Amino acid sequence: MVKKVNLAFRLHPARGAVISRHPGKVKPNAAVDIQVPDNVRQAVVKVQTDKIADGVWYLTGGTHHSVLVEMADHLVVIDGPQDDARSTALIAEVKKIVPDKPIKFVVNTHHHFDHAGGLGAFVAEGATIITHDVNKAFLEQSLAAPRTVKPDKLAQSGKKAAVEGMQEKRVLSDGTRTVELYLIQGNVHHDGIIMAYLPKEKILVEADVYIPAAPNAALPTQPNPNSVALYENIERLKLTVDQILPMHGRKVPLADLQKSIGKAS
């Protein structure tokens, strides 16, 4: 004999439906009153500016960073991370730093959501996205998708994203400054992840393949294979690097990367 069991329970109100403990009484989309905590409601997106070199700024202040590079008549931003709120704050800070030049390019290191979630705000500003070819179709499709529940900056602008792909290398130059973009070969994090190199300033910008440990932290017992791949690419391309600006963590000299993988000079 099969015994019938009444499973009466209550779903969390935020899920959009309340099920009574009395069978048969279901109220879909019941009205709820959920108070947003003050620390969430009053949260402000912070962007801190660190001038690394003439015309180069490290934009931090959260868990995800960006880099601003000033060219002769336009600006290049490396990574539009997280979401609309983060990129809106980034753009506002960029306009304070260099108020008289437009953001022409936003370089997307890779298509993972935490590094691509804010690209729409840059598109709304008129910026063209540069990414690796393997990310291009995905970004075009996602940025063209409707945004009707909570229209973001892109939806409000009515603009269509311009996405340009690259393969092994692309160079942005205006005759006074050069930004070299390279595919990071051999890493296991993402097939289409790219890094940026400023040869004049000897600065490397990378995301996720190397996250510096806290100062004075113990060295890892086993090197991170992605960090090893990053160093191998630096060597392969014969890049002279003085500083690394990671998209997570803190700025460090090349020596810190070398130590982390057991290649201390």
N, C-alpha and C positions, 0 to 999 in steps of 0.2 A: 504494500500500500504506500502510495506517495502522500506524504504529509504536506499540506499547503502552509506556506509561511508568508506572513505579511511583512514586507520590507518597507516600513514607513520611516522616512528620514527627511532631513531638511538640507537642501543645498545651500552653499554659501550665498548670501544675497547678491554679492557682486557677480555671480555667475548668470544672473538674469532670470532665474526661476526659483520659486519657493514651493516646496512640496510639503504639504501638511502631514502631520503624524496620523491624520485620519485618512485612510485609503479613499481614493476617488476625488479628493479635493486638491487639485493642482492649479496653481496660478502662474501661468507663464508671464515673463516680463513684468513681474510685480514691482511696484514702485518701492524704492529703498532710499534711505537717507544715510549715506556714508560720508563721514566727515574726514576730509584730507588733513593729516597731521600738520601742524604749523611749520615744522622743520622742512616738510616737503613743499608745502604751499609757498613758503617764503624763500625757497632755495634760489640762489642766483648762480648762473654759470660764470665762472671766473676764468679770465684769460690773463696770464702773466706774460710779460714781454722781456726777453733776454736778448740784447743785441750781441750777436756772436762776431760779426765783422761788419765792415761798411756795406750797407745794403742787404744784410742777412740777419733775420730775427728768428729766434726759437720761441714759439708760442705754446706755453704750457699752462698750468693752473688746474689740471684735472688728471684723469688717468690716461688720456690720449692727447698727443701733441701734434703740432703742425709746424711747418717752417715757411717763412715768407722770404722771397727773394725779389729784390727790386731790379728791374731791367731799365733800359734807357727811357722807354715810353709806356711801360706796362709792368704788371706784377705777376709773379708766379707763386702759387701756394701749393705746398706739398701736403697732401691728405686733407680731406674734409670729413672728419670722423664722427661717429656716434649718431647724431640726429640733427634735426633742424635747429634746435635750441643752441647746440654747441657751435654749429657753423654760423648761425646768425650772430652770435657773440664774437666769433673769430673775425667775421667780415667787418663788424663794427670796430674792432680793435685795429684791423688792417687799415681802415679808413682814417683812423687817428694817426697811425704811424706815417703813412704815405697818402695824404688826402687827395693828391692831384693826379693819380694814375689809376687806371682800371685794372681789375684782376682779369687778365687775358686767359690764363691757363690755371687749372687745378689738376695736379698730378695725383692720380689714385694709385697707391702702392700695390693694392690688390683688392678684390671684390668682397672680402669678408665684411659682414654688416657693420662691425665696429670701426672699420676704416673707410666705409663707403656710405654710411647712413646719412651723412650731412651733405652729400654732393648736390642734392637738389637746390639747396640755398645758393650755392655758387652758380649753378646754371641760371637761376633766377636773376643773378647779378650780371649775366652775360658771359660767364666764363666757359671755355671749352675744356672738356675732360680729356686728359691723356692717360691711357692705361695700356696694359699689355693686351695683345690680340685675343688671348683666351678669356679675357674679362669683358670684351667690348659688347658682344651680343647680349650678355646678361644685364649689363648696365643700361643699354639702350631699352631693353624690354621693361626692366623694373622702373626706370625713370619715366617711361611712357604710360605706366599703369595709372588708372584713376585714383585720385586721392579725395574721396568724397566724405569719409567719416570725419576726418579732421584735416581739411585742406592745409597744406604746408606752403612755404614760400614759392616753390615751383608751381604748384597748382594755382596759386593766386596770380602768378605772373603770366600764365598761359603760354610760356615758352617751351620749345622742344629742345631736348638735350642734344648737344653736339659732342659726340664721343670719337676721339681719334685713337687708333691703335698703334702699337709698335711691336717690334720683335726683339732682337738682341740688343739694339742700341738706338737711341734717338738723342739728338743734340739740340738744345734751345740756346740761341745766341743772338745778341744784338750788336756785336762788334766790340762791346765793352765788357760784357760778362757772359760766361758760358755755364750752362747747366747740362750735365751729361746724365742721361738715364740709361740704366743697364738692367737686363734681366739677371736675377740672382740664380745662377745655374746650380743644380745638384742639391737644392734644399728639399726637405720633406714637408714643409709647411704649406706651400702653395706653388703650383706649376707656373703661375704668371705673376710672381711678385717681383717688383722692380725697386731699385735703389737709385738715389740721386747723388751725383758727385759734382762738387764745385772745385775745379782744378786750381783756380787762382787762390782760393781761400783754403784749399786742402781740407774740405769738409765733406763728410759722407753722411747721408740721411738714409735711414733704413727703418723698417717696421717688422716687429715680431721675430725675426731670425736671431736677433741679439737683444736681450733685455739686461742691462747692467745690474749687478747685485748691489746691495747697499754698501757704502764705504766700509772697509775693514771686514766685510763678510768673508767667511771661509770659502776657499775655492771649491768648485764642484769636484767630486771624486771622479765623475765621468763627464767629459766635455759634451756640451749640447751639440748634436750633429748639425743643427741649423747654423749655429755660431761658427762651427768649423767650415761649413760651406761658404759663409760670408767671407771669412778670412781667405779661403782659397780663391774666391772670386776677386778679391782685392789684389791678391798676388798675380792671378792670371791676367788681369787687366792692367797690371803695373801701375796701380793708383797710389799716389803719395798722399796718405791720410794723416792729418794731425789730430782732428777731432771727429767724433761720431755723435750725431744727433739722433738718438732713437725716438721712435714714436711712442714708446713707453719708457718710463724710468728717468734717467738723467743724462746730461751730456758727459762724455768721458773721452780721454785720449785713446788713441789706437792701442796703447800699451795695456789698457784694461781688457780689451778683447783678447789680446795675445795671452795674457795671464790666465784668462778664463778657460782657454783651450789648451793650456800647457805649452804655449809658444813664446813665452817671455823672452825678450831679447837681452 
